[in-house]
Amino acid sequence: MTHWMIAPVVLPAMLAAFIVLAARHHLAIQRAVSVAGVLALIAIALGLAWEVSGGAILLYQLGDWAAPFGIVLVGDRLSTGMVLLTAVLALFVLLYAIGSGWDDRGWHFHALFQFQLMGLMGAFLTGDLFNLFVFFEVLLIASYGLMIHAGGNARLRAGVQYVLFNLVGSTLFLFALGSIYAQTGTLNMADLAGRVTAIDPEDTVGIRVASVLLLLVFAIKAAVVPLHFWLPSSYAEAPAPVAALFAIMTKVGAYAIIRVYTLIFPPDLAVTAGLHDLWLMPAALLSLALGMVGVLAAKRLDRLVAFSIIGSMGMVMVSIALFTPEGIAAALYYIVHSTLAGAALFLISDLVRTGRADLELTPQPPVAGTTLTAGLFFVGAIAMVGLPPLSGFLGKLLVMQAAYDAPLMAWIWAVVLGSSLISLVGFSRAGSILFWKAESIAPQDNDPARPRPAALSYVAVGGLIALLAAHTVLAGQVQAYATTMAAQLFAPDPYVSTVIDTPGKLHPPKEDP
């Protein structure tokens, strides 16, 4: 049992407490501690990902109590990959927050940022459904504090809407957990994998209800239509670095669906037959279509990016809803792409905000640093729309290839291609208004001087764009690793045996519920 497994959860929690207690009034110390902590997280995540790359399953038993009675953290290719993606994203978001000065516009930004990382890491590594709920609540509390950072009535209203909608999801989550525990006597995911299949077919009402409730909860987190209403205002009104970090938040919902519905409720399980293709696939297609229509209809740049997040999540969920190894592998490749592209676009929108009076898509005088900002927007838009040669194009090809033998193949291809065209028009319209038409408008004498974005802000955005380029160049290797992730998910016996059959020093006798 390696203690490095718990480090991604404990390290940000300890740093957050240190920042609040010892560095509350020292911004320079907060910045140094946060950056050092994120760099350490990247190093730890790289080590964990390397250790499981050969197929090993890492297990950490808190208090040395074995599952299903003890709390366990489990590391496989998928969970450690998501931890690494989160840590890398956090570094560039943090650099942007420091360079732009967003972290100095309110209290406790760095402490809340670290608590947010703690919740994200815990959600990816936990092997227990109840602790998944706990880490969801940690995410909710920290994200609300980050969302209203720097204040403002619009931001406060969006934050309240965000919290209320997610509290509904939390309530449904508790109902689902109660139903599962009443029927099986356990909430450990590996233990549930065996117990759910052993339930008498005539006594599966509780499990059926729980499976539907869990899918609704995770769909809320993933902003799947029609449960997406909280996202556009929340992400658009949040500070840009916070919205960029939130690009990984919707992926927590996608991760939970992949984990739970390949391990506990696999596609061949009679109890949940039809749940994926009868509900999830239509909702995913609607999310993709409506998200990109929102891009076309948006009147502000930040809302345009928020709707593109909904559309990209629709693309991810379309691939997940296939529930085949090829579909899950394509979804994992696209998750990395959409996280980096969405975060980059939120930060680019803040670069535009720095040099304009507002983010309304109306012609205004040229923004400060127009050339570089326009170039970054051009690349980010190409990536999100899915034009060649960047990873969005390759990701969409993988999704369509995975759907080639699906019953709804014609619908999937039509929606993917049609939504790509719509998003292309939407992003082209926004770019022409912001940068091309602006050149024909002369600034007025009474217009206030607009500052040029800080160099560190450009470095952070450029880093995300560079990662997108690397994701494209190394597409073969990344997709090969995503394929091994999917294969491991669809062959869960090593995961289950590692969690349940590994003896602990204080393992109580296992009793039937």
N, C-alpha and C positions, 0 to 999 in steps of 0.2 A: 504494500500500500504506500504510494508516494504522496507526501504531504504537499507537493507542488500543485496537486489538483485543486486544493482549496485556496491557493494563493490568489487567483483572479477574483475571488469573492471577498476574501479578508483584506487584501491590500488596499483597495479603494475605500473600504469601510474605515480602516484605520487612518488613512490619509484624510478622509473627510472629518473625522473626529479631531485629528490634530489641527487641521485648518481652522475649525470652529473654536477650539479651546486655546490654541497657542498663537495663531497667526491671523486672527480676525481683522486686525487693523493694519496689517502689513501686506499690501497687495503684491509686492515683489516676491516675498516669501511664498505666498499662495501660488503665484505663477510658477516659481521654481519647483515647488513640491508637486504641483499638478503635472507639469511636463515630465519630471523625473518619474513620477508614478506611472504615467501612461507609457513611457519608454520601457519601464520594467515590466508592465503588462504585456507589451509586444514581445519582449524577450521570453517571458514565461509561456505565452501562447505559442510562440514558435517552437519552444521545447516540447510542449504537450502535443502539438500537431505532428512534430517529427516522430515522437514516441509511438503514436497510434497509426502512423502512415502505413505500417506493414500489416495492419489489421488487428493490433492488440486493443483490448478494452481496459481502460484504467478505472479503478474503483477506489473511492475514499469513503470510509465509514466513520462518521462523526462519533466520538466517544468509543470507538471500536465496537459499536453495536451493529451487528450484521442485519441486512434486510431480511424480511420486510418490516421488522420492528424498529430498526434504527434508521437514521437519516443518512442517505448516501448521495454522493456526487459521482456521476459516471461520465467518462470521457471516451468518445469514439471519434471516428473521422468527422462526422457531421457536427457534433457539439464543439469540438476543438477548432474546427474550421470557422464556425460562427463566432467563437471567442476571438480568434485571430482577426477576422474581418472587423469586429467591433473595436478592438484595440487600435488597429491601424486607422480606421475612420476617426476615432476619438483624438488621435494625435493631430491630424490636420484641422479638425474642427477647433481644437484647443488653441492651436497656433493662430487661427483666424480670429478667434475671440480675443486673444492677447493683442494681435496686431491692430485690430479695428477698435480696440478699447471697449468692446461690449462687456467684458468682465468687470469693468469699473463703473457701469451705469446702474448698479443696484448692489444689494447685499448678498453675500454667501453664494456667489456664482460657482466658485471652484468647489466648495463643499457639496453643493447640490449636484454638480457635474460628477463628482466621485461617487456619490450615492446612486446616481443614475447608472453609472458603470457597474456598480455592485449588483443592482437589480438585473441588468442585462446579462452579466456573466452568470449569475445564479440561475436565471431562467434557462440558459442554454445547457448548464451542467447538471441541474438537478435530475435525480432519478425517481422523483416522487411527485405525484399530482398535487398533493396539498402544498408542498413547498414551491411548486410552480405557481400556485395561487399566491403564496406569500411573496414571492419575488415579483409577481405582477403588481402587487400592492406597493411594494417598494418603488417600482417603476412609476406608478401612478402618483405617489406623493412627491417624489423627486422631480418628475416631469412637470407637475403643476407649478412647483416653485420656480423651475427654470422658465416655464412659459410666461409667467407674469413678471419675470425679471425686467427691471427698468420701468415697470408700472404702465399706466395708461388705461383709460376706460375700455377701449376696444379690446385690448389685450386681456383685461380682467374678465370681460364678458365671454370672450372665446375660451378662456381658461375654465370658467364655471361650466360652460357647455361641455367642454372636454371631460371634466371631472364627473359631471352628472351622467353622461352617456357611458363612461367607463365604469361607474358604480353600478349601473344596471348590469353590465357584463360581469362584474364581480359577484353580484347577487345570483345571477344564473350559474356562475361557476360553483358557488357554494351548494346550490341545489343539486347540481350534477355530481359533485363530490359526495354529498349525502346519499344520493341514490346508489352510487357505485359502492360506497362502503357498506350500506345496508345489505347489498346483494352479495358482496364478495368478502367483506371483512378486511380489506387491505386497500391502500392507495399507492403502493409501490408499483411503478409501471412494469417492471420485469415480472413481478409476482402476478399482476393483473393479466399479463399476456397468457399465462397458463390457466388462471382461474376463470376468465371469461369464456374460454373455449370449452370449459368443463361444465358450464351451467346447463341445466335441463332446458331443451328448446321450448317447453311449455312454461318456463318460469323466467322469461327474459324481458318482461315489460320494463322493469327498472333500468336494465342495461340499455334497452332501446331508447328510453327517454334520456338517459344520461349521455348517450352518444350524440343525440341530436342537440342537447343543450351545450355540450362541449364544442361541437362544431359552430354553434351560434356565437359562443364566447370568443373562440379563436377568429371567427369571421369579423367580429367587431374589432378585435385588435389589428387584423389585417386590412380593415377598411374595405370589405367586400360589399358591393351593392346588394341589398338596400340598406346596409348597416354602416354606411360610409359618411353619414351626415356630419359627424363631429370633425372630420379631417380638414376640409378646405379652410374654414375660418381659423381653426386651431393652428395649423401649420403656417398659414399666411400671416397671422398676427404675431406669432412667436418671434423672438429675436432670431436673426439669421443663423447664428451658430447653433442655437437650440433646434431650429427646424432642420438644419443639416444633420445633427445627431439623431433627430427623430426619424431620419430616413431608414435607420435600422430598426425602429420600433415596430413598424408594420411587419417587418421580417420575423419578429418574434411570434406573431400569430401564424405566419406561414410555417415557421419551424415547428410550432406546437402541433399543427395539423399533420405535418410530415411524420413527426415522432409518434404521436398518439395513434394515427390511423394507418401506420405500418406495423406498430408494435402491439398495441392493445386491440384495435379494431381493424385488422388487415382487410384488404379488398375481398378476399375469399371467405370471410366470416359471414355465415348465414344471418346472424343477428342484425347486422347493419347492411345487408345487401340492398343496393340501390341508392344508398345515401350519397355516394360520391357523384354518380353520373346523373341522378335525377334532380339533385339540388345544387351541388357545388359547381358543376360545369356550367349550367345556365347562369348562375350568379357570377361566375368568373367572366363569362363572355359579356354580360351586361356591364360589369366593372370596367373591362377593357374598352368597350364602346363608349359608355357614358363618360369615362375619364378623359378620353381623347376629344369627345365633343365639348367637354368643359374647357379643354385647352383652347379650342377654337373660339369659344364664346367668352373667355375670360377678358375682363377689362382692366385688370391689374397684373403686373408681372408675377408678383408673389402668389396670387391665386392660380395663375397659369401653371406655375411649377407645382403647386399643391395638387391640381387636377391631374398633372402628368404622373404624380406619385400613385394616384388611384388607378390610372390606366396601366402603369407598369406593374402594380400589384395584380391587376386583372390578368396580365400576361403570365405572371408567376403562377396564379391560381389555376389558369387554364392548363398549364403543364402539370401541376400537382394533381388536378382532378382526373387526369388520365390514370393515375395510380399504377403506372408501369415503371420498371427500372429506367427505361429510356426517358419517360416523362419527368421523373424525379431528378434525373441527372441534368436534363435541360433546365429544369426549374432552378437547381442549385447554381448552374452557370449564370442564369439570368439574375438571380438574387444578388450576386456580387456586382454585376454590371449596374443594375438599377439602384443599388445602394450608393455606389460611387457617383453615378450620374446625377441622381436626385440631390445628394449632398452638395455636389459642385454647383448645380443650378441655383440652389438656395443661397449659397455664398456669392455667386455671381450677381444674383438679384440685389444683394446688399451692396456690392460694388457699384451697381447702377444707382441705387438709392443714395449713395454718398455724393454723387455728382448731379443729382436731379432734385427738383422740388418734391416729387413724389414718384410712385411706381405706376401711375395711371398710363395706360397704353395710348397716349396722345402725343403728338409731336411737340417737343420742347427743344431748347438750345442744346448743343452737344454736351455730353457729360464729361466730367474731368477724367482724363486717362481713357478717352474714347477708343483709341486704336487697340490697346491691349485688352480692355474689357470686352470690346466687340469680338475680338479673336477668340477669347475664352468662351463667350456666349455661343459663338458659331460652332465650336467643337462640342460644347456641352449639349447644344440642341441636336446636332447630328447624332450624338450618342443616344440621347433619349428617344428621338424619333425612330432610330434603328436603320439609318442609312449606312451604306458601306463607306469606309472600310472598318469602322469601329465595332466594338463588341456587341452593341445593340443589334446590329444586322446579323451577326453570327448567332446571337442568342435566339432571335426570332426564327432563323433557319432551323436551329435545333428543336425549337418547340414545334414547328410545323412538321419536321421530319418525325418527331415522336408521335404526332397525331395522325400520321399517314394511314394507319390501319384502324383508327378509332371510328365508331359508328357516326359521330358528328363531325367527321373530317371536313366536309364541305363547309359547314357552318364555322368551324374553327379557322380554316384558311381564309374564308371571306371576311370574318371579323378582324383577324390579325392584319390582313393586307389593307382592308378599308380603314381601320383605325390608324394605321401607319400613314396613310395618305392624309387623313384629317389632321393628325398631329403635325405633319409636315407643313400644311397650310397654316395652322395656328402658330407654330414657332416662326415660320417665315414672316408672317404678318407682324408678330411682335418684334422681331429683329429689325425689320425695315422701318418700323415706327420709331424704335429706340435709337437706332444708329444711322440709318440712311437718310430718312426724312429730317432728322435733327440737323444735318449739315446745311440744309436750306433755310434754317431759322436763325436769324442773327440775334444774339443776346441783347437784352435791353440794358440801358445805362443803370437802371435801378435794380437790376437783378443782383442778388447777393453773390459774392464769390464762393464757389464750391470747392471744397478741399479735394485734393487728389488722394485716392486710397493709399494706405500704408503699404510699403514694400512687402512686409511680412504677410499681409492679406493676400497679395498676389502669389506669394510663395506657397501659401496653404492651398489656394485654388489650383495653382499649377501642379502641386503634388497630386491632387486628386485626378486631374486630367492625365498626368503621367501614369498613374495607376490604371486608368482606363486604357491607355495605349498599351501598357504591359499586359493587361487582361486580354487584349486583342492579339498581340504578338505571341503570347504563350497560350493561345486558345486551345491548342491541341493537348498540351500537358494539363491545363486546368480541367478540360472536359474529361480527360482520361481519369483524373483523380475524382471528379464528380461522379463518374461511372462507378468507381470503386466504392464511393460513399453510398450510392443507391443500391449496389449489390449487397453491401453490409446491412442496409436497412431491411431488405427483403429476405435476408437470412438471419433472423434475430437470435438464433439459438446460442451463439457465443455470448451475446449481450446478456441474455437471460441467465445462462449458467454462471457467468462471472458475477452477477449481482446476487443471485439467490444461493448458489452452491458454494461460494467462498466462505469458509468457516471464520467466525470471529471469536475473539477470546471470551467475549461475554454474550455469546449467542444463546438466548433463551430457547427452550423447547418450542417448536412450532406447533400451534394448535389450530384446529379448524374453527372458523368463525361460528 
